[in-house]
Amino acid sequence: MLLAKIEKDWKGKWQVARAEDLMQDLINRKLVVTVEEHEVVKKELAETKKELVRVEEAHDKSISILMARLEKVEQRWMPVQN
């Protein structure tokens, strides 16, 4: 585990960053998320997947309805071929 980071500041002097400061920096940059944030994202992802399934099912149903209508129109208006 990283306990501290040593780097030069803008003046060229060596600085030591504490682990807590590094972690806060990572959180601020969204490179690390909290457990609560992770749970929210998981919930939103699950809801989005459910909505996608509903949309796909509605789309498939619409396609089926349109294909059935097309077949009826074709049967009515296309001449019978022997």
Order of alpha helices (4+ residues) and beta strands (2+ residues): beta-beta-alpha-alpha
